[in-house]
Amino acid sequence: MSEKGRIFRWFISIFAIGLLSFSLACNHYVPRFGVGGRYEEGIEQFLRGRGGDMDTAVTALEYVVSQDPTYKKSLTYLGRAYYRKGRYQDAFAVLQRALAVDKDDELAWIALGLTQLRLDQIDKGLESLKGGITLANKVMVDGYHNFIYWDTRGLIHASMRRSAFLITKGPEEKNNIIQNTDRLLALIDDEENVQRNTRIQNERPLRGG
């Protein structure tokens, strides 16, 4: 084989190894340690929605709650992760604990309302949703969760208005309320995920800086 051929094969091998390493880094989470690390691990997987590993999210958040149940929004996200897994009784219990810690947690109220509807606690569920959506409409503005901008396309607020309208129609709209409000929470999670990732990218030091 000529010298040029050997150099070309060496270059291709190095490129392939680099590409594989990049792919693994993009598609596999790095396990984290301590309460703060496990919290970030759980949130990262949860906010990915269908693309995340909900079992990993549950395990990480259960650890955080076992160590410090008042740590950030660990109870709220654990309750919501249980809801995603269809563990509605567990979600109900944990979301009640979340609201005992912070009675103004809009996402906990919305998630609790959805859970109550799933458990056929219709009247209580509608009341929880009313309160949660009212709180969310008030606080989800620019600056929410320390993000400069929030919901610039207006999709979240449009979905909130739709859920609020359906709630006024009462129990007969139960299925539509669940469907639309599940979508509302998915939109909120997508926005949060994009904002968090953008912040991480912006905070990374420039090469050579």
RODREN-502193 format. One record per residue (C-alpha): chain; x, y, z. Coordinates in steps of 0.05 Angstrom, whole numbers. Example, Ala and Ser with C-alpha at 12.3 -4.5 7.8 and 13.67 -1.06 7.14 Angstrom:
BEGIN
<site mol="A" px="246" py="-90" pz="156"/>
<site mol="A" px="273" py="-21" pz="143"/>
This chain:
BEGIN
<site mol="A" px="0" py="0" pz="0"/>
<site mol="A" px="26" py="69" pz="-17"/>
<site mol="A" px="44" py="121" pz="35"/>
<site mol="A" px="-16" py="163" pz="14"/>
<site mol="A" px="-62" py="103" pz="22"/>
<site mol="A" px="-38" py="89" pz="93"/>
<site mol="A" px="-46" py="162" pz="112"/>
<site mol="A" px="-117" py="162" pz="83"/>
<site mol="A" px="-137" py="99" pz="121"/>
<site mol="A" px="-107" py="127" pz="186"/>
<site mol="A" px="-147" py="192" pz="176"/>
<site mol="A" px="-212" py="153" pz="164"/>
<site mol="A" px="-200" py="111" pz="227"/>
<site mol="A" px="-189" py="172" pz="270"/>
<site mol="A" px="-250" py="206" pz="241"/>
<site mol="A" px="-294" py="145" pz="254"/>
<site mol="A" px="-270" py="140" pz="327"/>
<site mol="A" px="-284" py="213" pz="337"/>
<site mol="A" px="-353" py="207" pz="306"/>
<site mol="A" px="-370" py="147" pz="350"/>
<site mol="A" px="-348" py="184" pz="412"/>
<site mol="A" px="-390" py="244" pz="394"/>
<site mol="A" px="-450" py="200" pz="381"/>
<site mol="A" px="-443" py="166" pz="448"/>
<site mol="A" px="-437" py="232" pz="483"/>
<site mol="A" px="-500" py="258" pz="450"/>
<site mol="A" px="-543" py="197" pz="463"/>
<site mol="A" px="-523" py="174" pz="532"/>
<site mol="A" px="-529" py="213" pz="596"/>
<site mol="A" px="-470" py="217" pz="644"/>
<site mol="A" px="-488" py="191" pz="714"/>
<site mol="A" px="-483" py="246" pz="766"/>
<site mol="A" px="-473" py="244" pz="841"/>
<site mol="A" px="-498" py="279" pz="903"/>
<site mol="A" px="-566" py="310" pz="913"/>
<site mol="A" px="-554" py="367" pz="863"/>
<site mol="A" px="-524" py="321" pz="811"/>
<site mol="A" px="-580" py="270" pz="816"/>
<site mol="A" px="-632" py="325" pz="813"/>
<site mol="A" px="-602" py="351" pz="748"/>
<site mol="A" px="-599" py="280" pz="721"/>
<site mol="A" px="-673" py="269" pz="736"/>
<site mol="A" px="-695" py="336" pz="708"/>
<site mol="A" px="-653" py="327" pz="645"/>
<site mol="A" px="-687" py="260" pz="629"/>
<site mol="A" px="-756" py="285" pz="649"/>
<site mol="A" px="-755" py="347" pz="606"/>
<site mol="A" px="-736" py="306" pz="545"/>
<site mol="A" px="-807" py="279" pz="545"/>
<site mol="A" px="-815" py="218" pz="501"/>
<site mol="A" px="-741" py="222" pz="484"/>
<site mol="A" px="-721" py="216" pz="557"/>
<site mol="A" px="-713" py="156" pz="602"/>
<site mol="A" px="-769" py="162" pz="653"/>
<site mol="A" px="-743" py="104" pz="695"/>
<site mol="A" px="-678" py="141" pz="703"/>
<site mol="A" px="-716" py="205" pz="720"/>
<site mol="A" px="-757" py="169" pz="773"/>
<site mol="A" px="-696" py="135" pz="804"/>
<site mol="A" px="-656" py="199" pz="807"/>
<site mol="A" px="-713" py="241" pz="835"/>
<site mol="A" px="-732" py="187" pz="886"/>
<site mol="A" px="-661" py="191" pz="912"/>
<site mol="A" px="-664" py="267" pz="918"/>
<site mol="A" px="-731" py="265" pz="954"/>
<site mol="A" px="-704" py="211" pz="1002"/>
<site mol="A" px="-646" py="257" pz="1020"/>
<site mol="A" px="-680" py="325" pz="1019"/>
<site mol="A" px="-754" py="328" pz="1000"/>
<site mol="A" px="-752" py="404" pz="999"/>
<site mol="A" px="-696" py="407" pz="948"/>
<site mol="A" px="-719" py="453" pz="892"/>
<site mol="A" px="-778" py="423" pz="854"/>
<site mol="A" px="-758" py="350" pz="867"/>
<site mol="A" px="-827" py="330" pz="894"/>
<site mol="A" px="-864" py="363" pz="837"/>
<site mol="A" px="-821" py="330" pz="783"/>
<site mol="A" px="-823" py="263" pz="818"/>
<site mol="A" px="-899" py="266" pz="821"/>
<site mol="A" px="-902" py="285" pz="748"/>
<site mol="A" px="-854" py="229" pz="730"/>
<site mol="A" px="-900" py="180" pz="766"/>
<site mol="A" px="-959" py="209" pz="727"/>
<site mol="A" px="-921" py="198" pz="662"/>
<site mol="A" px="-910" py="126" pz="683"/>
<site mol="A" px="-985" py="117" pz="697"/>
<site mol="A" px="-972" py="110" pz="772"/>
<site mol="A" px="-1029" py="156" pz="790"/>
<site mol="A" px="-1036" py="138" pz="863"/>
<site mol="A" px="-962" py="150" pz="874"/>
<site mol="A" px="-967" py="215" pz="835"/>
<site mol="A" px="-1026" py="237" pz="878"/>
<site mol="A" px="-989" py="225" pz="943"/>
<site mol="A" px="-924" py="259" pz="921"/>
<site mol="A" px="-958" py="320" pz="889"/>
<site mol="A" px="-996" py="332" pz="954"/>
<site mol="A" px="-929" py="332" pz="990"/>
<site mol="A" px="-903" py="381" pz="938"/>
<site mol="A" px="-960" py="429" pz="952"/>
<site mol="A" px="-950" py="422" pz="1027"/>
<site mol="A" px="-879" py="449" pz="1014"/>
<site mol="A" px="-901" py="503" pz="965"/>
<site mol="A" px="-975" py="519" pz="961"/>
<site mol="A" px="-963" py="566" pz="902"/>
<site mol="A" px="-929" py="514" pz="857"/>
<site mol="A" px="-970" py="522" pz="793"/>
<site mol="A" px="-943" py="460" pz="759"/>
<site mol="A" px="-958" py="417" pz="820"/>
<site mol="A" px="-1030" py="442" pz="822"/>
<site mol="A" px="-1040" py="428" pz="747"/>
<site mol="A" px="-1008" py="359" pz="753"/>
<site mol="A" px="-1049" py="343" pz="815"/>
<site mol="A" px="-1113" py="364" pz="779"/>
<site mol="A" px="-1097" py="318" pz="721"/>
<site mol="A" px="-1081" py="261" pz="769"/>
<site mol="A" px="-1147" py="272" pz="806"/>
<site mol="A" px="-1184" py="268" pz="740"/>
<site mol="A" px="-1149" py="203" pz="723"/>
<site mol="A" px="-1170" py="177" pz="791"/>
<site mol="A" px="-1242" py="199" pz="778"/>
<site mol="A" px="-1239" py="253" pz="832"/>
<site mol="A" px="-1273" py="298" pz="781"/>
<site mol="A" px="-1296" py="358" pz="822"/>
<site mol="A" px="-1232" py="363" pz="862"/>
<site mol="A" px="-1191" py="355" pz="798"/>
<site mol="A" px="-1227" py="412" pz="763"/>
<site mol="A" px="-1216" py="457" pz="823"/>
<site mol="A" px="-1142" py="440" pz="826"/>
<site mol="A" px="-1135" py="454" pz="751"/>
<site mol="A" px="-1171" py="521" pz="757"/>
<site mol="A" px="-1124" py="542" pz="812"/>
<site mol="A" px="-1062" py="517" pz="777"/>
<site mol="A" px="-1078" py="549" pz="710"/>
<site mol="A" px="-1096" py="615" pz="744"/>
<site mol="A" px="-1028" py="614" pz="779"/>
<site mol="A" px="-992" py="594" pz="715"/>
<site mol="A" px="-1024" py="649" pz="675"/>
<site mol="A" px="-1000" py="699" pz="727"/>
<site mol="A" px="-928" py="676" pz="734"/>
<site mol="A" px="-910" py="650" pz="664"/>
<site mol="A" px="-885" py="714" pz="635"/>
<site mol="A" px="-816" py="738" pz="613"/>
<site mol="A" px="-769" py="724" pz="671"/>
<site mol="A" px="-804" py="659" pz="691"/>
<site mol="A" px="-754" py="612" pz="723"/>
<site mol="A" px="-702" py="667" pz="710"/>
<site mol="A" px="-707" py="660" pz="635"/>
<site mol="A" px="-704" py="727" pz="599"/>
<site mol="A" px="-759" py="709" pz="551"/>
<site mol="A" px="-816" py="659" pz="558"/>
<site mol="A" px="-866" py="631" pz="509"/>
<site mol="A" px="-848" py="680" pz="454"/>
<site mol="A" px="-893" py="643" pz="405"/>
<site mol="A" px="-953" py="645" pz="452"/>
<site mol="A" px="-966" py="570" pz="447"/>
<site mol="A" px="-967" py="558" pz="522"/>
<site mol="A" px="-1016" py="614" pz="536"/>
<site mol="A" px="-1060" py="592" pz="479"/>
<site mol="A" px="-1062" py="522" pz="508"/>
<site mol="A" px="-1077" py="550" pz="578"/>
<site mol="A" px="-1136" py="588" pz="550"/>
<site mol="A" px="-1161" py="526" pz="516"/>
<site mol="A" px="-1157" py="485" pz="580"/>
<site mol="A" px="-1190" py="540" pz="621"/>
<site mol="A" px="-1247" py="542" pz="570"/>
<site mol="A" px="-1257" py="467" pz="572"/>
<site mol="A" px="-1257" py="467" pz="649"/>
<site mol="A" px="-1316" py="516" pz="649"/>
<site mol="A" px="-1356" py="464" pz="610"/>
<site mol="A" px="-1352" py="416" pz="668"/>
<site mol="A" px="-1343" py="341" pz="679"/>
<site mol="A" px="-1371" py="321" pz="610"/>
<site mol="A" px="-1307" py="349" pz="580"/>
<site mol="A" px="-1262" py="306" pz="624"/>
<site mol="A" px="-1226" py="270" pz="568"/>
<site mol="A" px="-1214" py="334" pz="528"/>
<site mol="A" px="-1190" py="370" pz="590"/>
<site mol="A" px="-1140" py="315" pz="604"/>
<site mol="A" px="-1116" py="313" pz="532"/>
<site mol="A" px="-1107" py="388" pz="525"/>
<site mol="A" px="-1076" py="398" pz="593"/>
<site mol="A" px="-1027" py="341" pz="582"/>
<site mol="A" px="-1008" py="378" pz="519"/>
<site mol="A" px="-1002" py="443" pz="559"/>
<site mol="A" px="-952" py="411" pz="606"/>
<site mol="A" px="-913" py="381" pz="548"/>
<site mol="A" px="-908" py="451" pz="517"/>
<site mol="A" px="-883" py="479" pz="583"/>
<site mol="A" px="-832" py="423" pz="589"/>
<site mol="A" px="-808" py="434" pz="517"/>
<site mol="A" px="-799" py="509" pz="530"/>
<site mol="A" px="-762" py="495" pz="595"/>
<site mol="A" px="-717" py="444" pz="561"/>
<site mol="A" px="-699" py="491" pz="504"/>
<site mol="A" px="-686" py="549" pz="551"/>
<site mol="A" px="-642" py="507" pz="597"/>
<site mol="A" px="-601" py="480" pz="539"/>
<site mol="A" px="-593" py="549" pz="509"/>
<site mol="A" px="-569" py="575" pz="576"/>
<site mol="A" px="-519" py="519" pz="582"/>
<site mol="A" px="-492" py="532" pz="511"/>
<site mol="A" px="-486" py="607" pz="525"/>
<site mol="A" px="-449" py="595" pz="591"/>
<site mol="A" px="-397" py="549" pz="559"/>
<site mol="A" px="-329" py="584" pz="552"/>
<site mol="A" px="-305" py="596" pz="482"/>
<site mol="A" px="-247" py="552" pz="460"/>
<site mol="A" px="-182" py="587" pz="477"/>
<site mol="A" px="-219" py="637" pz="520"/>
